[in-house]
Amino acid sequence: MKRSGLDRTKYNQIANYVYMQSEINIKVGNKAPKDYFELVRNQILEGNLLVSGLNTVEELQQNLRMNCVPVEIMDMTLDDYPEFLNLRRKLMADKMREYYFKL
């Protein structure tokens, strides 16, 4: 994002952070989300775990849900970043609301 000219205040937001193992982060590199998720989907189909440890589409979907990442990310580019942030903020708020009401 930095190399694409986005201001730090645009990408340095809590809604943009996701915990990721360093070796996976290196493999993701500067790929657009749709390019990265294409690699993940292909690895699931082919059964090779080169990009992540996700074996099935169900695991991928569960991982996205657990991390409040909208499934739409799988087709997004840098141009979709504002939409991504909006969708993710809503998912994060929903998760916090759900947790709060379980207290």
C-alpha positions as a Python dict, from the first residue, in 0.01 Angstrom:
ca = {
    (1, 'M'): (0, 0, 0),
    (2, 'K'): (286, 232, 81),
    (3, 'R'): (445, 161, -257),
    (4, 'S'): (113, 234, -425),
    (5, 'G'): (118, 585, -284),
    (6, 'L'): (-138, 549, -7),
    (7, 'D'): (-86, 780, 285),
    (8, 'R'): (19, 605, 606),
    (9, 'T'): (-299, 721, 780),
    (10, 'K'): (-498, 520, 523),
    (11, 'Y'): (-327, 184, 576),
    (12, 'N'): (-211, 220, 937),
    (13, 'Q'): (-556, 150, 1086),
    (14, 'I'): (-682, -118, 1320),
    (15, 'A'): (-930, -235, 1055),
    (16, 'N'): (-636, -314, 827),
    (17, 'Y'): (-446, -532, 1075),
    (18, 'V'): (-465, -910, 1073),
    (19, 'Y'): (-232, -1144, 1256),
    (20, 'M'): (-27, -1336, 1001),
    (21, 'Q'): (274, -1562, 1044),
    (22, 'S'): (588, -1400, 907),
    (23, 'E'): (657, -1675, 651),
    (24, 'I'): (307, -1633, 509),
    (25, 'N'): (341, -1255, 516),
    (26, 'I'): (659, -1287, 309),
    (27, 'K'): (478, -1506, 55),
    (28, 'V'): (193, -1256, 34),
    (29, 'G'): (438, -974, -25),
    (30, 'N'): (284, -690, -221),
    (31, 'K'): (14, -897, -386),
    (32, 'A'): (-334, -753, -420),
    (33, 'P'): (-588, -945, -212),
    (34, 'K'): (-752, -1100, -517),
    (35, 'D'): (-412, -1228, -637),
    (36, 'Y'): (-322, -1369, -295),
    (37, 'F'): (-660, -1538, -250),
    (38, 'E'): (-635, -1684, -597),
    (39, 'L'): (-315, -1854, -482),
    (40, 'V'): (-489, -1977, -167),
    (41, 'R'): (-787, -2114, -363),
    (42, 'N'): (-552, -2288, -608),
    (43, 'Q'): (-350, -2443, -325),
    (44, 'I'): (-671, -2581, -175),
    (45, 'L'): (-774, -2731, -509),
    (46, 'E'): (-428, -2875, -577),
    (47, 'G'): (-357, -2986, -221),
    (48, 'N'): (-24, -2803, -191),
    (49, 'L'): (26, -2586, 115),
    (50, 'L'): (274, -2338, -28),
    (51, 'V'): (95, -2018, 70),
    (52, 'S'): (-94, -2106, 388),
    (53, 'G'): (-197, -2395, 608),
    (54, 'L'): (-559, -2385, 492),
    (55, 'N'): (-669, -2717, 342),
    (56, 'T'): (-1033, -2659, 253),
    (57, 'V'): (-1268, -2383, 144),
    (58, 'E'): (-1449, -2428, 476),
    (59, 'E'): (-1125, -2361, 668),
    (60, 'L'): (-1065, -2051, 458),
    (61, 'Q'): (-1416, -1921, 523),
    (62, 'Q'): (-1389, -1997, 895),
    (63, 'N'): (-1054, -1817, 911),
    (64, 'L'): (-1203, -1510, 743),
    (65, 'R'): (-1499, -1513, 987),
    (66, 'M'): (-1275, -1553, 1293),
    (67, 'N'): (-1066, -1255, 1181),
    (68, 'C'): (-1364, -1041, 1075),
    (69, 'V'): (-1239, -1028, 718),
    (70, 'P'): (-1516, -987, 459),
    (71, 'V'): (-1533, -1265, 199),
    (72, 'E'): (-1546, -992, -65),
    (73, 'I'): (-1172, -946, -9),
    (74, 'M'): (-1109, -1245, -232),
    (75, 'D'): (-1197, -1034, -536),
    (76, 'M'): (-1064, -697, -421),
    (77, 'T'): (-783, -479, -547),
    (78, 'L'): (-623, -169, -398),
    (79, 'D'): (-905, 38, -547),
    (80, 'D'): (-1148, -151, -323),
    (81, 'Y'): (-957, -69, -5),
    (82, 'P'): (-1208, 189, 130),
    (83, 'E'): (-1489, -64, 82),
    (84, 'F'): (-1281, -332, 256),
    (85, 'L'): (-1226, -108, 558),
    (86, 'N'): (-1597, -26, 578),
    (87, 'L'): (-1701, -394, 557),
    (88, 'R'): (-1438, -505, 807),
    (89, 'R'): (-1525, -236, 1059),
    (90, 'K'): (-1885, -356, 1054),
    (91, 'L'): (-1778, -719, 1106),
    (92, 'M'): (-1549, -616, 1392),
    (93, 'A'): (-1828, -413, 1555),
    (94, 'D'): (-2069, -706, 1519),
    (95, 'K'): (-1819, -940, 1685),
    (96, 'M'): (-1761, -700, 1974),
    (97, 'R'): (-2136, -647, 2018),
    (98, 'E'): (-2196, -1023, 2020),
    (99, 'Y'): (-1921, -1074, 2278),
    (100, 'Y'): (-2048, -789, 2495),
    (101, 'F'): (-2399, -929, 2512),
    (102, 'K'): (-2264, -1270, 2614),
    (103, 'L'): (-2106, -1117, 2927),
}
